[in-house]
Amino acid sequence: MALDLSMPILVVDDYQTMVRIIRNLLKQLGFEEVDDASDGTEALARLKDRKYGLVISDWNMEPMTGYELLRHVRADENLRTTPFIMVTAESKTENVIAAKKAGVNNYIVKPFNAATLKSKIEAVCGS
Amino acid sequence: MSLAVARPAESRLREPQAVIAELSEIADYIAHLREEIGALRANEMSQDRIPMAHEELGSVVAATAGATNTIMEAAEAMLGLPDGPGYRDAVEERINTIFEACAFQDITGQRIAKVVESLRLFEQRLARFVGAVKARDTASMDPTERARRARAEDLMLHGPQADQQVPSQDDIDALFG
């Protein structure tokens, strides 16, 4: 499945090691344009500054959670079509359903492997 | 005419005895309560064990973060190694670094065991105290704690689930059709 490897990706996680892991996995997949933010508030600011081809976000962050970020993104006229993958330890079915209702494109439970991340990116962004 | 005057003499005699008995029971209960409070060893908990637990858990976080960084740096360095005659030696050197970094698990395991032991002791003492004084939880809750819980509930912040409760990625994928 063809992926646009030049598209900028925003990784949102308050745990820098996880940002580093996802960055490395994305690099292995061929993505070079990767930015990061440590919570939803910082991510929203970045999303307003640059057009991203994909947001990969954690759920549990302070002060703005990934779920709140998702709702903000889907409510914003300019951002609402941005593909959004939740990567989180929040694995309760109610979380998955809420995220789906809020418009998430895919949902990955931590810990995950490179193959899962790749297949979800392909499913969401592949042409 | 007061009621006391109207009561029979026997009743008037029994009354102070009943009061004394009751006071004696209260005094016994207070003494028992003091013993139970003492058995909690709250000072030891607040001045020794809880700070120790904070310190140990802080060390665990620092050690795991340090080890993770070391491992990731070694892995990233391997990914960036050029092909050539020195490749194998360079990879082996980094693999040894990874092995060394994994030694953190032994130390963190011991630190966590100390914290678990303190928690067990704390649980044991609290359970004994609760049983001894027949404590019941009040309905009211600290406002900060109430706000924290309300936020966690609203935003579904449950944190990681117990291993056996975590749905598989396939289960989650099924929800997306």
Interface residues (C-beta under 8 A of the other chain):
Chain A: T17 R20 I21 N24 Q28 W59 N60 T65 Y67 E68 A89 E90 S91 K92 T93 E94 N95 V96 I97 A98 K100 N106 Y107 I108 V109 K110 F112 T116
Chain B: A65 T68 N69 M72 A75 E76 L79 L155 M156 L157 H158 G159 P160 Q161 Q165 V166 P167 Q169 I172 L175 F176
